[in-house]
Amino acid sequence: MTAVGIIVEQTLLYVPLVVGAYIDIGLMKVPDLALSSAFTFGAITAAKVVPYCAHLPQPIALLIVLIAALAGGTFVGLISSTLTQRAGFSHLLSSIITEGLFHGINQMVLGSPNMSLSNYKNPLATSLITGHPELFLLTVIAVTCLVFSYLLLKTPLGYCFGIYGTNPRFFDHHRISLPFVFGAGVMLSNGLAGLAGYCFAQSNGFVDISMGVGIPLFAITALLLGKIMRPLPALLAGAAGLGLYFVLQQILLRVGFNLNYFMLVQSLLILVVLLPHQRKKRSAHSSSLGI
């Protein structure tokens, strides 16, 4: 596959993740480190369902597997948001605890450090398209996530996500459930991360217990790069930033840079972009990971 093909495929794989990260990290300004657990657990949940869908028609098998991935990621979001709303922890601490919980849960459910998907029928491979069937369905999934999220953010609930990120005390003076808004946003974001996790795992042919390492940092980097793409709409800018991320990665690869150190580049980029803003006066609420 050409460099352009690699960039397009990688971008499509991660679009659901970046859309989800935009909702809770970008809009709600929630430091959601549990995205990495949602990414992995969504992939594991879907991978466990794939063998049972081998004899089903491809559209039905695909629907079931995608629902399983969404459910797996959403479950992670449910745990972390419940710890925040019911136990009274800050969400940063809740997401750290959730990470620890799912480090063990993922190993228990998967049963081994990794699981191969190459022995089972690929639900992302449709017979409707020849040549690049998986790429076609990845495009459909990515576009669906973008359109669904765009429409959702135009609803009262979508506006509430943005209000939560700028003025959470607003909900104290109106008959709107703050726990519902917070929980819905976190669960939706983590569900989309789980969907991206499955797409990534299926494309690579296996699920690995450590595949979620660095996912929050990766999502933040893509969102920051997306700011360069304004005045594109925010969701499209995030997707464009994701593409720019992989363009940068391919350029560094071409000049001989060892991609094992690419996480260092991500961290330095975030540091350079965000450090000037840290010197400005900030409210207590905005001192989270808002992008």
GUFI-170782 format. One record per residue (C-alpha): x negated, y, z; residue number from 0; residue in three letters. Coordinates in pm, 1 decimal. Layout:
BEGIN
R        x        y        z  nr rest
R        X        Y        Z NUM  ALA
...
This chain:
BEGIN
R        x        y        z  nr rest
R      0.0      0.0      0.0   0  MET
R   -125.9    348.4    -86.5   1  THR
R   -197.7    614.9    174.9   2  ALA
R    123.9    796.0     79.2   3  VAL
R    321.7    474.3    119.5   4  GLY
R    166.5    415.7    462.2   5  ILE
R    252.5    770.2    573.2   6  ILE
R    613.1    737.0    454.4   7  VAL
R    662.7    396.3    614.4   8  GLU
R    507.8    497.5    948.3   9  GLN
R    714.5    815.9    955.3  10  THR
R   1038.4    626.8    896.0  11  LEU
R    954.1    376.6   1169.3  12  LEU
R    922.2    645.2   1433.5  13  TYR
R   1200.6    886.8   1333.1  14  VAL
R   1445.4    744.0   1594.5  15  PRO
R   1181.3    786.5   1865.5  16  LEU
R   1111.1   1150.7   1777.8  17  VAL
R   1483.5   1228.9   1754.3  18  VAL
R   1531.3   1079.6   2101.2  19  GLY
R   1228.9   1263.6   2239.2  20  ALA
R   1360.6   1589.7   2095.6  21  TYR
R   1684.2   1545.9   2292.0  22  ILE
R   1539.6   1481.9   2638.1  23  ASP
R   1186.6   1627.0   2619.3  24  ILE
R   1257.9   1908.5   2374.3  25  GLY
R   1612.8   2016.1   2458.3  26  LEU
R   1664.1   1899.0   2815.0  27  MET
R   1299.3   1957.2   2915.7  28  LYS
R   1288.9   1628.5   3103.5  29  VAL
R    943.7   1468.7   3156.5  30  PRO
R   1059.5   1127.5   3037.7  31  ASP
R    758.9    898.0   3059.7  32  LEU
R    995.8    598.4   3054.2  33  ALA
R   1016.6    633.6   2674.3  34  LEU
R    726.8    389.7   2653.2  35  SER
R    921.1    125.8   2849.9  36  SER
R   1231.5    188.7   2638.2  37  ALA
R   1024.9    151.5   2320.3  38  PHE
R    889.8   -185.0   2435.2  39  THR
R   1202.7   -322.8   2601.9  40  PHE
R   1420.5   -231.7   2302.1  41  GLY
R   1183.6   -427.1   2080.0  42  ALA
R   1178.0   -723.9   2319.1  43  ILE
R   1558.1   -732.6   2352.3  44  THR
R   1603.6   -728.0   1974.9  45  ALA
R   1327.4   -986.5   1924.8  46  ALA
R   1504.7  -1226.5   2160.3  47  LYS
R   1823.7  -1187.3   1955.0  48  VAL
R   1660.4  -1229.8   1612.0  49  VAL
R   1633.7  -1614.8   1627.5  50  PRO
R   2008.0  -1645.4   1696.1  51  TYR
R   2091.2  -1435.3   1389.5  52  CYS
R   1894.4  -1645.2   1141.2  53  ALA
R   2204.3  -1813.3    994.6  54  HIS
R   2426.3  -1505.7    991.1  55  LEU
R   2482.1  -1286.7    683.7  56  PRO
R   2210.0  -1021.1    664.3  57  GLN
R   2432.3   -715.0    729.8  58  PRO
R   2584.4   -876.0   1040.7  59  ILE
R   2245.7   -994.9   1165.4  60  ALA
R   2102.2   -646.2   1115.6  61  LEU
R   2389.0   -482.1   1302.7  62  LEU
R   2358.7   -720.0   1598.7  63  ILE
R   1981.3   -677.9   1622.7  64  VAL
R   1997.7   -297.7   1601.9  65  LEU
R   2266.8   -288.8   1871.3  66  ILE
R   2045.7   -510.0   2090.7  67  ALA
R   1750.4   -272.1   2043.2  68  ALA
R   1965.8     29.6   2127.2  69  LEU
R   2108.8   -149.7   2431.1  70  ALA
R   1762.7   -243.1   2557.2  71  GLY
R   1636.1    112.5   2536.6  72  GLY
R   1958.8    251.0   2684.3  73  THR
R   1926.2     15.6   2981.6  74  PHE
R   1583.6    163.7   3058.3  75  VAL
R   1736.9    511.9   3041.5  76  GLY
R   2016.8    400.9   3273.9  77  LEU
R   1767.4    283.1   3535.1  78  ILE
R   1552.3    597.2   3526.3  79  SER
R   1848.4    838.3   3521.6  80  SER
R   2018.3    650.3   3807.8  81  THR
R   1702.6    675.8   4018.4  82  LEU
R   1704.2   1049.7   3954.5  83  THR
R   2073.9   1116.6   4013.4  84  GLN
R   2153.8    864.9   4285.8  85  ARG
R   1826.4    816.4   4471.2  86  ALA
R   1728.5   1182.3   4453.5  87  GLY
R   1382.6   1135.7   4301.4  88  PHE
R   1241.4   1386.1   4054.3  89  SER
R   1273.3   1243.4   3705.3  90  HIS
R    897.3   1236.3   3667.5  91  LEU
R    874.5   1004.0   3967.7  92  LEU
R   1179.6    807.8   3848.9  93  SER
R   1021.8    745.8   3510.6  94  SER
R    695.6    635.4   3673.4  95  ILE
R    886.0    389.4   3893.6  96  ILE
R   1080.4    270.5   3588.6  97  THR
R    751.6    214.2   3406.5  98  GLU
R    633.4     -7.4   3689.5  99  GLY
R    959.4   -200.7   3703.9 100  LEU
R    965.7   -270.9   3332.3 101  PHE
R    600.8   -364.9   3319.2 102  HIS
R    709.3   -673.5   3509.8 103  GLY
R   1053.5   -709.6   3350.8 104  ILE
R    907.7   -700.0   2999.1 105  ASN
R    669.7   -983.9   3080.8 106  GLN
R    947.1  -1186.0   3241.5 107  MET
R   1184.0  -1145.9   2946.2 108  VAL
R    922.5  -1193.9   2674.3 109  LEU
R    763.2  -1487.0   2856.0 110  GLY
R    418.5  -1423.8   2704.6 111  SER
R    195.6  -1129.0   2612.4 112  PRO
R    337.4  -1125.1   2259.4 113  ASN
R    595.8  -1288.9   2034.6 114  MET
R    573.4  -1344.7   1660.8 115  SER
R    868.9  -1243.5   1442.2 116  LEU
R    720.3  -1380.6   1121.1 117  SER
R    878.2  -1722.7   1180.1 118  ASN
R   1231.2  -1580.6   1159.7 119  TYR
R   1436.8  -1418.8    888.1 120  LYS
R   1372.2  -1045.7    877.2 121  ASN
R   1701.1   -857.4    934.9 122  PRO
R   1543.8   -547.5    776.5 123  LEU
R   1487.4   -728.1    445.7 124  ALA
R   1797.5   -679.8    231.9 125  THR
R   1861.3   -856.6    -97.6 126  SER
R   2034.9   -544.1   -232.1 127  LEU
R   1703.4   -376.8   -310.7 128  ILE
R   1406.7   -537.8   -481.9 129  THR
R   1051.8   -416.5   -442.3 130  GLY
R   1064.6   -252.4    -99.7 131  HIS
R   1379.8   -376.5     75.1 132  PRO
R   1251.1   -304.5    424.9 133  GLU
R   1157.3     51.4    331.6 134  LEU
R   1509.9    109.6    201.8 135  PHE
R   1674.3      2.2    527.7 136  LEU
R   1422.9    197.5    734.9 137  LEU
R   1522.3    504.4    533.1 138  THR
R   1890.6    435.0    598.9 139  VAL
R   1825.4    395.5    972.7 140  ILE
R   1616.7    714.1    989.3 141  ALA
R   1869.6    922.6    796.5 142  VAL
R   2156.0    783.4   1005.7 143  THR
R   1974.9    879.1   1328.5 144  CYS
R   1910.6   1231.6   1199.7 145  LEU
R   2268.2   1285.4   1080.0 146  VAL
R   2423.9   1133.9   1392.7 147  PHE
R   2204.8   1343.8   1622.6 148  SER
R   2270.2   1660.1   1420.6 149  TYR
R   2646.1   1608.7   1449.1 150  LEU
R   2620.1   1518.5   1818.3 151  LEU
R   2424.4   1833.4   1898.7 152  LEU
R   2707.2   2039.1   1746.0 153  LYS
R   2952.9   1895.7   2000.0 154  THR
R   3012.5   2032.5   2354.4 155  PRO
R   2796.2   1751.5   2492.4 156  LEU
R   2514.7   1845.7   2256.2 157  GLY
R   2531.8   2207.8   2367.2 158  TYR
R   2522.6   2087.9   2726.7 159  CYS
R   2188.8   1916.7   2658.9 160  PHE
R   2044.5   2251.3   2556.0 161  GLY
R   2200.7   2432.3   2851.2 162  ILE
R   2053.6   2176.5   3089.9 163  TYR
R   1707.9   2257.2   2956.6 164  GLY
R   1745.2   2631.9   3004.2 165  THR
R   1979.8   2676.5   3299.6 166  ASN
R   2087.9   2361.3   3487.4 167  PRO
R   2261.5   2573.3   3752.2 168  ARG
R   2520.5   2655.7   3487.3 169  PHE
R   2693.3   2328.4   3569.5 170  PHE
R   2740.6   2429.5   3933.4 171  ASP
R   2983.2   2702.4   3825.7 172  HIS
R   3181.5   2505.1   3568.1 173  HIS
R   3374.2   2181.5   3581.2 174  ARG
R   3111.1   1986.2   3390.9 175  ILE
R   2947.3   1679.5   3540.2 176  SER
R   2574.2   1737.1   3565.0 177  LEU
R   2500.7   1365.6   3629.6 178  PRO
R   2699.9   1272.5   3317.8 179  PHE
R   2514.7   1520.3   3095.3 180  VAL
R   2177.2   1418.8   3235.1 181  PHE
R   2249.8   1046.0   3217.2 182  GLY
R   2394.7   1065.4   2866.4 183  ALA
R   2093.3   1256.3   2736.7 184  GLY
R   1835.0   1027.8   2893.5 185  VAL
R   2014.0    706.8   2793.2 186  MET
R   2064.8    827.1   2435.3 187  LEU
R   1698.8    925.4   2405.9 188  SER
R   1577.5    596.2   2546.4 189  ASN
R   1820.0    400.7   2328.3 190  GLY
R   1674.9    565.0   2017.2 191  LEU
R   1325.0    487.8   2145.5 192  ALA
R   1426.6    122.2   2178.5 193  GLY
R   1553.4    125.9   1819.8 194  LEU
R   1219.9    265.3   1700.8 195  ALA
R   1041.5     -0.9   1903.2 196  GLY
R   1223.6   -277.9   1719.9 197  TYR
R   1161.2   -120.5   1377.9 198  CYS
R    792.4    -94.9   1461.1 199  PHE
R    773.4   -452.2   1589.2 200  ALA
R    963.3   -599.8   1294.9 201  GLN
R    748.5   -411.5   1045.8 202  SER
R    433.1   -545.5   1211.6 203  ASN
R    574.4   -894.7   1252.8 204  GLY
R    533.2   -927.1   1628.9 205  PHE
R    624.7   -779.9   1966.9 206  VAL
R    343.2   -698.4   2207.1 207  ASP
R    378.9   -625.7   2576.3 208  ILE
R    151.6   -319.3   2547.8 209  SER
R    302.1   -169.5   2230.4 210  MET
R    454.9    122.4   2422.4 211  GLY
R    125.7    259.5   2555.1 212  VAL
R     87.4    627.7   2466.4 213  GLY
R    439.0    665.2   2323.5 214  ILE
R    535.9    979.7   2524.6 215  PRO
R    209.3   1148.4   2423.2 216  LEU
R    268.1   1049.5   2060.9 217  PHE
R    624.0   1188.5   2064.8 218  ALA
R    511.8   1517.9   2220.9 219  ILE
R    238.0   1554.9   1958.5 220  THR
R    488.3   1500.5   1675.5 221  ALA
R    727.1   1756.8   1825.5 222  LEU
R    447.1   2012.4   1859.4 223  LEU
R    339.2   1957.4   1498.9 224  LEU
R    703.7   1999.0   1401.7 225  GLY
R    693.3   2355.2   1532.0 226  LYS
R    462.4   2436.2   1241.8 227  ILE
R    745.3   2335.7   1006.7 228  MET
R    990.4   2599.9   1126.7 229  ARG
R   1221.2   2751.4   1003.5 230  PRO
R   1332.8   2395.9    925.5 231  LEU
R   1618.7   2279.8   1151.1 232  PRO
R   1477.6   2139.1   1473.8 233  ALA
R   1552.2   1772.6   1397.3 234  LEU
R   1406.4   1794.7   1046.2 235  LEU
R   1108.4   1984.4   1183.9 236  ALA
R   1047.6   1698.3   1427.9 237  GLY
R   1059.3   1444.3   1143.8 238  ALA
R    829.4   1665.4    935.9 239  ALA
R    591.9   1693.3   1231.1 240  GLY
R    590.9   1317.3   1249.3 241  LEU
R    489.4   1300.5    882.8 242  GLY
R    217.8   1561.3    942.8 243  LEU
R     90.2   1349.2   1232.4 244  TYR
R     32.4   1052.3   1002.8 245  PHE
R   -117.0   1274.8    731.6 246  VAL
R   -369.5   1396.4    989.0 247  LEU
R   -433.1   1038.7   1095.2 248  GLN
R   -500.2    929.2    736.1 249  GLN
R   -734.8   1223.7    676.5 250  ILE
R   -937.8   1136.2    985.0 251  LEU
R   -942.2    771.8    877.5 252  LEU
R  -1072.4    869.4    533.0 253  ARG
R  -1361.8   1068.0    680.9 254  VAL
R  -1462.4    771.3    894.6 255  GLY
R  -1310.6    868.8   1229.2 256  PHE
R  -1251.2    575.6   1462.9 257  ASN
R   -874.4    572.1   1525.9 258  LEU
R   -934.7    406.8   1862.3 259  ASN
R  -1012.6    758.9   1980.1 260  TYR
R   -711.9    921.6   1814.1 261  PHE
R   -529.1    953.6   2147.0 262  MET
R   -809.9   1189.8   2247.8 263  LEU
R   -726.0   1405.3   1945.5 264  VAL
R   -358.5   1408.5   2045.1 265  GLN
R   -439.7   1518.4   2398.5 266  SER
R   -675.3   1794.1   2281.3 267  LEU
R   -414.3   1918.4   2035.0 268  LEU
R   -148.6   1940.0   2307.4 269  ILE
R   -398.0   2111.9   2538.0 270  LEU
R   -490.2   2374.8   2277.7 271  VAL
R   -127.4   2447.7   2188.7 272  VAL
R     21.0   2453.7   2539.0 273  LEU
R   -260.3   2598.4   2750.6 274  LEU
R   -191.4   2964.1   2655.9 275  PRO
R    173.0   2922.7   2760.1 276  HIS
R     72.5   2794.2   3102.7 277  GLN
R    -73.5   3132.8   3187.0 278  ARG
R    258.8   3303.6   3143.1 279  LYS
R    508.3   3335.6   3424.8 280  LYS
R    733.1   3031.0   3424.0 281  ARG
R   1040.4   2934.3   3621.0 282  SER
R   1036.8   2631.5   3850.0 283  ALA
R   1267.7   2441.9   3616.1 284  HIS
R   1059.4   2501.4   3305.0 285  SER
R    749.9   2354.0   3468.1 286  SER
R    830.1   2012.5   3317.2 287  SER
R    731.5   1870.0   2980.2 288  LEU
R    958.2   2089.3   2765.7 289  GLY
R    840.5   2132.7   2405.6 290  ILE
